[in-house]
Amino acid sequence: MATVSLPFLNKHDPRLQLKVENRLKNIFVTQSEDISFQNTENAENVNHIPVITESSGRILETGVNTLQRTLVLKKQVQVDEVNRQLMQKRLEFKGRMQALEQKRAELLHKQQETKERAEKFEKFVEENEVKRRRALKKYQVERKQNELKEKEKSELSAQLEHLQKKHQRLKEMVDKYKIYEVYLMKILDLLPENFLEYGADTLAMPIIRRHETLSITQQDLLQRLASLAEELDQSQHSLDSLKQEHTTNKLMTNKELSELQTQWDQIKERNKQLEMTLHIHQGQSRDQVEEIGSLLIAVKNLGQQCHLQHYGPLEDMSFLTMMDMMKEFILEKADMERRALRLTDSGSELTKGSVDRGRKGSALSRNTSTSRLLNTMDESGLVSVKEATSAQVLEELEATKSQDICHQFGFIRRVKGDGNCFYRAFCFRLVETLVHNETAMKRIKDKLLRSHEELLKAGFDENEFKDLLSTFLRVLDQLEADDREETLLGFFNDQATSDSMVKYLRLLTSAHLQNHADFFQHFVEAPSLKAYCTQEVEAMAMECDHVEILALSETLDISVCIISMDGSNSHPVYHTIPEGSQPSLYLLYKTSHYDILYKCREH
């Protein structure tokens, strides 16, 4: 806080000196008999002025004349009183000024002391700041030194531990080879005296040279072994890459072969249609020729029946002459023909009624059979009950293919064709095989639980598949308690439950494709594998392709056999995925739809 210094007062300044004069006091005496003022101590300084020297009557007469003078005297008395008070104030002011001067001197002294203290304190603070900085710097240096020492200590401790281990190992080796030392010492004791002599003719030189030769040979063998190991690793890597490339080429070739097979089937189907068209045209031409021949024969027959003698022999007649003869014969028999025509019309009406009734009955029977077959899936829902292949396949497939199916498979189970037929058929047959197999059930449950990590690795949100996985596991748990086929059909014919399980298999297939994108990205035609999975795999009601079947089979370690009925082959085509494995599921494929097949030995 800044101190405000008072202005210095010079006590010798004449302006500050108060001069007091000893003046006489004027006292107006109003009573002539008043002598009280004459006895005062300061009577010599008092001027007694008699105001009233006349009688009261005279005063009254002269009062008006003396009023102004009296007032002046009163004012003079007041002025004297004010001067006296001013003198007292001046004395008091002088005393106060002296006191203030003394206090000012004391204050200046205290300010000087305070200033000196402040300077000392600032110096003290600066010294302490320097000491603090020096101490902080020293602390940081010592801290770094301590850290270095600690690091050096840990390194030395590690080295000590390593040396101790090495010492222990060397000690063990010394103990281990101690017996050889003893043996060699005993050998030295038994050797001749000149055995240890140096030179080329000593007995130890052959052994030493043999040892050197064996050491060099050992080093060469070790180097050769290392080079062979490196070559083996390189060969193994090359083999793995060749296997990968072979698998990729195989899949690409299979895809191209499938496309070419499809094109070939289409071309063959087109050729077949053209051949059928040609056969139809040939048949029509043949029918026309046969019809013309039949007409000629009919004309000849009618000519024989309508022969008139005046036309001559029948063999010499031309067809026009023969027609004229028949015309004449017909005109002659017109009346008879009309009567026959009436009888024919009446008989044809009766015949037509019976024929119409027969046609209506046959059509009704065919419609009933067709509606019964078409309503099979409507009655059973998403998955139907098992049906004998002899009753179903033979009505829809070619004879040769149906015989092969019926020979190997005893039953078929229909699946609704809603775009999810493969996943639903795969899931139903898989769960059906797990119901009576506890080991397989446990294995699939473990795979489903581990699939949680695979889905997260592919970038799926846990909330997206958590409920679907819970539904899948809940169905498996309930089927372990109740393994009836009605319970299984109930789950898969419930739209929400069945679609949840199908949706989870789709997500699992998509995750496997994305987690192995380096391999599968060459087999899709979409801009990216992620876009393909989003549009074609994860979306419901989208048909399944060979890539998705392979991915689902690999992620669940399940082998499936697809029996294809398409194409112009006389026998069904069997596709086992993965190739070379023993299938546990069999699915029938025809016209982009999948159904479930059961081998005869399973029932």
C-alpha positions in Angstrom: 0.0 0.0 0.0 1.4 3.4 -1.0 1.9 6.0 1.7 0.8 9.6 1.2 3.4 12.1 2.7 2.1 15.3 4.3 3.5 18.6 3.0 6.4 20.0 4.9 5.6 23.0 7.2 8.2 25.6 7.9 7.6 26.9 11.4 9.6 30.1 10.6 7.1 31.1 7.9 5.7 34.6 8.9 2.3 33.6 7.6 2.0 31.0 10.3 2.9 33.4 13.1 0.1 34.8 15.2 0.5 38.3 16.6 -1.7 39.3 19.6 -1.9 42.8 20.8 -2.8 43.8 24.3 -5.7 46.1 23.8 -8.0 47.7 26.3 -11.4 46.4 26.9 -14.3 48.7 26.4 -17.0 48.2 29.0 -20.2 50.1 28.8 -21.5 51.0 32.2 -25.2 51.2 32.3 -25.5 51.9 36.0 -23.7 54.7 37.6 -23.6 52.9 40.9 -22.0 49.8 39.5 -18.4 49.4 40.8 -18.0 45.7 40.3 -15.7 46.2 37.4 -13.4 48.4 39.3 -12.3 45.6 41.6 -11.3 43.1 39.0 -7.7 41.9 38.7 -7.3 43.4 35.2 -8.8 46.7 36.0 -5.9 48.5 34.4 -6.8 47.0 31.0 -10.4 47.9 31.1 -11.8 51.1 29.8 -15.0 51.9 31.6 -17.3 53.9 29.4 -20.4 55.3 31.2 -23.4 54.8 29.0 -25.9 56.3 31.2 -25.0 59.4 33.0 -28.3 61.0 33.1 -31.6 60.2 34.7 -34.1 57.9 33.5 -36.3 60.6 32.2 -33.5 62.1 30.3 -32.5 58.7 28.9 -35.9 58.2 27.5 -35.8 61.5 25.8 -32.4 61.0 24.4 -32.9 57.2 23.6 -33.5 57.6 20.0 -30.4 59.6 19.5 -28.2 57.1 21.2 -29.6 53.9 19.5 -27.1 53.8 16.6 -24.2 54.4 18.9 -25.2 51.6 21.2 -25.5 49.2 18.3 -22.0 50.0 17.1 -20.7 49.4 20.6 -22.4 46.0 20.7 -20.9 45.0 17.4 -17.5 46.2 18.6 -17.9 43.9 21.7 -18.9 41.0 19.4 -15.9 41.6 17.2 -13.6 41.6 20.2 -15.1 38.3 21.4 -14.6 36.8 17.9 -11.0 38.0 17.9 -10.4 36.4 21.3 -11.9 33.1 20.1 -9.8 33.3 16.9 -6.7 33.8 19.0 -7.6 30.7 21.0 -8.2 28.7 17.8 -4.8 29.9 16.4 -3.1 28.7 19.5 -4.9 25.3 19.3 -4.0 25.1 15.5 -0.4 25.9 16.3 -0.3 23.1 18.9 -2.0 20.7 16.5 0.4 21.6 13.7 3.3 20.9 16.0 1.7 17.5 16.9 1.1 16.8 13.2 4.7 17.7 12.4 5.9 15.3 15.0 3.5 12.6 13.7 4.7 13.3 10.1 8.3 12.8 11.2 7.3 9.6 12.9 5.4 8.5 9.8 8.3 9.3 7.5 10.5 7.2 9.8 8.1 4.3 9.8 7.8 4.6 5.9 11.6 4.4 5.7 11.6 1.4 8.0 8.8 -0.2 6.0 10.6 0.4 2.7 13.7 -1.1 4.1 11.7 -4.1 5.3 10.1 -4.5 1.9 13.4 -4.4 0.2 14.8 -7.0 2.6 11.7 -9.1 2.1 11.9 -8.9 -1.7 15.6 -9.8 -1.5 14.6 -12.7 0.8 11.9 -13.8 -1.7 14.3 -13.6 -4.6 16.9 -15.6 -2.7 14.3 -18.2 -1.7 13.1 -18.4 -5.4 16.7 -19.0 -6.5 17.0 -21.6 -3.8 13.7 -23.2 -4.8 14.7 -23.3 -8.5 18.1 -24.7 -7.5 16.4 -27.3 -5.3 13.9 -28.2 -8.0 16.6 -28.6 -10.6 18.6 -30.7 -8.2 15.5 -32.8 -7.5 14.9 -33.4 -11.2 18.5 -34.3 -11.8 18.5 -36.6 -8.8 15.2 -38.1 -9.9 16.6 -38.8 -13.4 19.7 -40.3 -11.8 17.5 -42.4 -9.5 15.5 -43.6 -12.6 18.7 -44.4 -14.4 20.0 -46.2 -11.4 16.8 -48.1 -11.0 16.9 -49.1 -14.6 20.5 -50.0 -14.3 19.6 -51.9 -11.1 16.9 -53.9 -12.9 19.2 -54.6 -15.8 21.9 -55.7 -13.4 19.4 -57.9 -11.6 18.4 -59.5 -14.8 22.0 -60.0 -15.8 22.7 -61.4 -12.3 19.8 -63.8 -12.6 20.9 -64.8 -16.1 24.5 -65.3 -14.9 23.2 -67.3 -11.9 21.2 -69.5 -14.3 24.2 -69.8 -16.5 26.4 -70.6 -13.5 23.9 -73.2 -12.4 23.8 -74.7 -15.9 27.6 -74.7 -16.1 27.8 -76.2 -12.7 25.3 -79.0 -13.7 27.4 -79.5 -16.9 30.6 -79.7 -14.8 28.9 -82.2 -12.5 27.6 -84.1 -15.5 31.0 -84.2 -17.2 32.9 -84.9 -14.0 32.9 -88.6 -14.7 34.8 -87.9 -18.0 37.4 -85.9 -16.2 37.9 -88.7 -13.7 38.0 -91.2 -16.6 40.6 -89.1 -18.5 42.7 -88.7 -15.4 42.7 -92.4 -15.0 43.6 -92.9 -18.6 46.5 -90.4 -18.2 47.7 -92.5 -15.3 47.7 -95.6 -17.5 49.3 -94.0 -20.5 53.0 -94.5 -21.3 55.4 -91.8 -20.5 56.1 -90.7 -24.0 52.4 -90.6 -25.0 52.0 -86.9 -24.2 55.1 -85.8 -26.3 54.3 -83.3 -29.0 55.0 -84.1 -32.6 53.5 -85.8 -35.7 54.5 -89.2 -34.5 52.7 -89.2 -31.2 49.8 -91.6 -30.6 47.4 -88.7 -29.8 47.7 -87.0 -33.2 45.5 -89.5 -35.1 42.8 -89.2 -32.6 43.0 -85.3 -32.7 42.9 -85.3 -36.5 40.0 -87.7 -36.4 38.2 -85.4 -34.0 38.9 -82.4 -36.2 37.6 -84.2 -39.2 34.4 -85.3 -37.4 33.9 -81.8 -36.1 34.1 -80.3 -39.6 31.8 -83.0 -40.9 29.3 -82.2 -38.1 29.4 -78.5 -39.0 28.8 -79.3 -42.6 25.9 -81.6 -41.8 24.4 -79.0 -39.5 24.6 -76.3 -42.1 23.2 -78.7 -44.7 20.4 -79.6 -42.3 19.6 -75.9 -41.7 19.5 -75.3 -45.5 17.3 -78.3 -46.0 15.0 -77.1 -43.3 14.8 -73.7 -45.0 14.1 -75.3 -48.3 11.5 -77.5 -46.6 9.8 -74.4 -45.2 9.9 -72.6 -48.5 8.5 -75.7 -50.2 5.8 -76.0 -47.6 4.8 -72.4 -48.2 4.9 -72.9 -51.9 2.8 -76.0 -51.4 0.2 -74.1 -49.3 0.1 -71.3 -51.8 -0.3 -73.8 -54.6 -3.1 -75.6 -52.7 -4.8 -72.3 -52.1 -4.4 -71.4 -55.7 -5.6 -74.8 -56.7 -8.7 -74.5 -54.6 -9.4 -71.0 -56.0 -8.9 -72.3 -59.5 -11.0 -75.3 -58.7 -13.9 -73.1 -57.5 -13.4 -70.7 -60.4 -13.4 -73.7 -62.8 -16.5 -75.2 -61.0 -18.2 -71.8 -61.3 -17.3 -71.5 -65.0 -18.2 -75.1 -65.5 -21.6 -74.5 -63.8 -22.2 -71.5 -66.0 -21.2 -73.5 -69.1 -23.3 -76.4 -68.0 -26.2 -74.0 -67.6 -25.6 -72.6 -71.0 -25.2 -76.1 -72.5 -28.4 -77.1 -70.8 -30.2 -74.1 -72.2 -28.8 -74.7 -75.7 -29.7 -78.4 -75.4 -33.1 -77.5 -74.2 -33.5 -75.1 -77.2 -32.2 -77.8 -79.6 -34.7 -80.2 -78.0 -37.5 -77.7 -78.6 -36.4 -77.2 -82.2 -36.2 -81.0 -82.7 -39.7 -81.3 -81.2 -40.9 -78.5 -83.5 -39.3 -80.3 -86.4 -40.8 -83.6 -85.3 -44.1 -81.9 -85.0 -43.8 -80.4 -88.5 -42.7 -83.8 -89.8 -45.6 -85.4 -88.0 -48.0 -82.9 -89.4 -46.6 -83.5 -93.0 -46.9 -87.2 -92.4 -50.4 -86.8 -91.1 -51.3 -84.7 -94.1 -49.9 -87.4 -96.4 -51.7 -90.1 -94.5 -54.8 -88.0 -94.5 -54.6 -87.5 -98.3 -53.9 -91.2 -98.8 -56.9 -92.0 -96.5 -59.0 -89.6 -98.5 -58.0 -91.3 -101.7 -58.7 -94.7 -100.3 -62.0 -93.4 -99.0 -62.8 -91.9 -102.4 -62.1 -95.3 -104.0 -64.1 -97.1 -101.4 -67.0 -94.7 -101.9 -66.6 -95.1 -105.6 -67.0 -98.8 -105.2 -70.1 -98.3 -103.0 -71.6 -95.7 -105.3 -70.7 -97.4 -108.6 -73.1 -96.8 -111.4 -73.0 -99.1 -114.5 -73.3 -96.4 -117.1 -70.0 -94.9 -116.0 -68.0 -98.0 -117.0 -65.4 -99.9 -115.1 -64.2 -98.4 -111.9 -60.5 -99.0 -112.6 -60.6 -96.8 -115.8 -62.2 -93.9 -114.1 -60.3 -90.8 -113.0 -60.9 -89.2 -109.6 -63.0 -86.4 -111.1 -65.2 -88.9 -112.9 -65.5 -90.9 -109.8 -66.5 -87.8 -107.8 -69.1 -87.0 -110.4 -70.4 -90.5 -110.1 -70.5 -90.2 -106.3 -72.3 -86.9 -106.6 -74.9 -88.4 -108.8 -75.3 -91.3 -106.4 -75.7 -89.0 -103.5 -78.3 -86.9 -105.2 -80.3 -90.0 -106.0 -80.2 -91.1 -102.4 -81.0 -87.6 -101.0 -84.3 -88.6 -99.5 -82.9 -91.7 -97.9 -79.9 -89.6 -96.6 -82.2 -87.0 -95.0 -84.0 -89.7 -93.1 -80.7 -91.2 -92.1 -79.5 -87.8 -91.1 -82.5 -87.2 -88.8 -81.9 -90.5 -87.1 -78.2 -89.7 -86.8 -78.9 -86.2 -85.3 -81.2 -87.6 -82.7 -78.6 -90.4 -81.8 -75.8 -87.8 -81.7 -77.6 -85.7 -79.2 -78.0 -88.6 -76.9 -74.4 -89.6 -77.3 -73.2 -86.0 -76.8 -75.0 -85.8 -73.4 -73.4 -89.0 -72.1 -69.9 -87.8 -73.4 -70.3 -84.4 -71.6 -71.2 -86.1 -68.4 -68.2 -88.4 -68.6 -65.9 -85.4 -69.4 -67.2 -83.4 -66.4 -66.6 -86.3 -64.1 -63.0 -86.8 -65.3 -62.3 -83.1 -65.1 -63.7 -83.0 -61.5 -61.5 -86.0 -60.5 -58.4 -84.3 -62.0 -59.1 -81.0 -60.3 -59.6 -82.7 -57.0 -56.3 -84.5 -57.3 -54.5 -81.3 -58.4 -56.0 -79.2 -55.6 -55.1 -81.9 -53.1 -51.5 -81.7 -54.2 -51.4 -77.9 -54.3 -53.0 -77.5 -50.9 -50.4 -79.9 -49.2 -48.1 -77.0 -48.3 -51.0 -74.7 -47.3 -52.2 -77.3 -44.8 -48.8 -78.1 -43.4 -47.4 -74.5 -43.2 -43.7 -73.8 -43.8 -42.5 -77.4 -43.4 -44.7 -80.4 -44.3 -44.9 -83.9 -42.8 -42.8 -86.7 -44.5 -44.3 -88.3 -47.6 -43.3 -91.4 -49.5 -41.2 -90.5 -52.6 -43.2 -93.0 -54.7 -46.3 -90.9 -54.2 -44.8 -87.5 -54.8 -41.7 -87.6 -56.9 -43.1 -89.8 -59.6 -45.9 -87.4 -60.4 -43.5 -84.4 -61.0 -40.1 -85.8 -62.3 -39.0 -87.7 -65.3 -39.3 -91.4 -65.1 -35.5 -92.2 -65.0 -34.7 -89.5 -62.5 -37.7 -90.4 -60.3 -36.6 -94.1 -60.3 -33.1 -93.1 -59.0 -34.6 -90.9 -56.3 -37.1 -93.6 -55.2 -34.3 -96.2 -55.2 -32.1 -94.3 -52.8 -34.5 -92.1 -50.8 -37.7 -93.4 -49.1 -39.3 -90.2 -48.0 -39.4 -86.5 -48.9 -40.4 -83.5 -46.8 -41.7 -80.4 -48.6 -40.5 -76.9 -47.7 -42.4 -73.7 -48.6 -40.9 -71.9 -51.5 -40.6 -68.4 -50.1 -36.9 -67.6 -51.0 -35.8 -69.1 -47.7 -36.3 -72.8 -48.6 -32.6 -73.7 -48.6 -31.9 -72.2 -45.1 -35.2 -73.6 -43.7 -34.6 -77.1 -45.1 -31.0 -77.1 -44.0 -31.9 -75.9 -40.5 -34.8 -78.3 -40.1 -32.8 -81.4 -41.2 -29.9 -80.3 -39.0 -32.0 -79.9 -35.9 -33.8 -83.2 -36.7 -30.5 -85.1 -36.8 -29.5 -83.5 -33.4 -32.6 -84.6 -31.5 -31.4 -88.2 -30.9 -27.7 -87.5 -30.9 -26.4 -85.9 -27.6 -22.8 -85.6 -28.8 -23.8 -83.8 -32.0 -26.2 -81.6 -30.1 -23.5 -80.5 -27.7 -21.1 -79.9 -30.6 -23.5 -77.7 -32.5 -24.4 -75.8 -29.3 -20.7 -75.0 -28.7 -20.4 -73.8 -32.3 -23.4 -71.5 -32.0 -22.0 -70.1 -28.8 -18.6 -69.5 -30.4 -20.3 -67.9 -33.4 -21.0 -64.9 -31.2 -17.3 -63.9 -31.6 -17.3 -64.5 -35.4 -20.4 -62.2 -35.8 -18.7 -59.5 -33.8 -15.5 -59.8 -35.8 -17.5 -59.3 -39.0 -18.9 -56.0 -37.7 -22.4 -57.0 -36.6 -24.0 -55.3 -33.6 -24.7 -57.6 -30.7 -28.3 -56.4 -30.4 -28.8 -57.4 -34.0 -28.3 -61.2 -33.4 -28.6 -61.7 -29.6 -32.3 -62.4 -29.7 -32.0 -64.7 -32.8 -29.3 -66.7 -31.1 -31.4 -67.0 -27.9 -34.3 -68.3 -29.9 -32.1 -70.9 -31.7 -30.7 -72.2 -28.4 -34.1 -72.2 -26.7 -35.5 -74.4 -29.5 -32.6 -76.8 -29.1 -33.1 -76.9 -25.3 -36.8 -77.6 -25.6 -36.3 -80.3 -28.2 -33.8 -82.0 -25.8 -36.7 -82.3 -23.3 -39.4 -83.1 -25.9 -38.0 -84.9 -29.0 -41.4 -85.6 -30.7 -41.7 -84.8 -34.4 -44.9 -82.8 -33.7 -42.9 -80.4 -31.4 -40.2 -80.0 -34.1 -42.8 -79.2 -36.8 -44.6 -76.8 -34.4 -41.4 -74.8 -34.0 -40.6 -74.7 -37.7 -44.2 -73.9 -38.7 -44.3 -71.0 -36.3 -43.5 -68.0 -38.6 -41.6 -66.0 -36.0 -39.5 -68.8 -34.5 -38.7 -70.4 -37.9 -37.8 -67.0 -39.5 -35.6 -66.2 -36.5 -33.5 -69.4 -37.0 -33.3 -68.8 -40.7 -32.2 -65.2 -40.1 -29.4 -66.3 -37.8 -28.1 -68.8 -40.3 -28.1 -66.0 -42.9 -26.1 -63.7 -40.6 -23.7 -66.6 -39.7 -23.2 -67.2 -43.5 -22.5 -63.5 -44.1 -20.0 -63.3 -41.2 -18.1 -66.4 -42.5 -17.9 -64.8 -46.0 -16.7 -61.5 -44.7 -14.2 -63.0 -42.3 -12.7 -65.0 -45.2 -13.0 -62.3 -47.8 -9.6 -63.0 -49.3 -10.9 -66.3 -50.5 -14.6 -65.7 -51.3 -14.4 -62.2 -52.9 -13.4 -63.8 -56.2 -16.7 -65.7 -56.5 -19.2 -62.8 -56.3 -20.1 -60.3 -59.0 -21.2 -57.5 -56.7 -19.1 -54.3 -56.3 -17.9 -55.5 -52.9 -18.3 -58.6 -50.8 -19.9 -56.4 -48.0 -22.6 -55.2 -50.5 -23.2 -58.7 -51.7 -23.7 -60.0 -48.2 -26.0 -57.2 -47.3 -28.2 -57.5 -50.4 -28.1 -61.3 -51.2 -27.2 -63.1 -48.0 -28.6 -61.2 -45.0 -31.8 -60.2 -46.7 -34.8 -62.6 -46.2 -36.5 -64.2 -49.1 -33.3 -64.1 -51.2 -32.4 -67.4 -53.0 -29.2 -69.2 -52.0 -26.2 -69.7 -54.3 -23.3 -72.2 -54.2 -21.0 -69.7 -52.4 -23.5 -69.3 -49.5 -23.9 -73.1 -49.2 -20.1 -73.6 -49.0 -19.8 -70.8 -46.4 -22.6 -72.2 -44.2 -21.2 -75.7 -44.5 -17.7 -74.6 -43.4 -18.8 -72.5 -40.5 -21.0 -75.3 -39.0 -18.7 -78.1 -40.2 -21.7 -79.9 -41.8 -21.5 -81.7 -45.1 -24.6 -81.5 -47.4 -25.4 -83.3 -50.6 -27.5 -81.4 -53.2 -29.4 -83.7 -55.6 -30.1 -81.5 -58.7 -33.0 -82.5 -61.0 -32.5 -79.7 -63.5 -30.7 -80.1 -66.8 -31.1 -82.6 -69.6 -29.2 -85.4 -67.9 -31.1 -88.7 -67.7 -30.0 -89.1 -64.0 -29.9 -86.7 -61.1 -26.7 -84.8 -60.5 -25.1 -85.1 -57.0 -23.1 -82.1 -55.6 -21.4 -82.8 -52.2 -20.3 -79.7 -50.3 -17.5 -79.7 -49.3 -16.2 -82.0 -52.0 -14.9 -85.4 -50.9 -16.8 -85.3 -47.5 -19.4 -87.7 -46.2 -22.8 -85.9 -46.4 -25.1 -86.0 -43.4 -27.9 -83.9 -45.1 -29.6 -84.5 -48.4 -31.6 -81.8 -50.2 -33.5 -82.1 -53.5 -33.1 -79.2 -55.9 -35.5 -78.5 -58.7 -36.3 -75.2 -60.4 -34.6 -73.0 -57.7 -36.4 -74.8 -54.9 -35.1 -77.1 -52.1 -36.9 -80.0 -50.3 -35.6 -82.5 -47.8 -34.8 -86.1 -48.7 -34.4 -89.1 -46.4 -32.3 -92.1 -47.4 -33.9 -95.5 -47.3 -31.5 -96.8 -44.7 -32.5 -94.0 -42.3 -36.0 -95.4 -42.0 
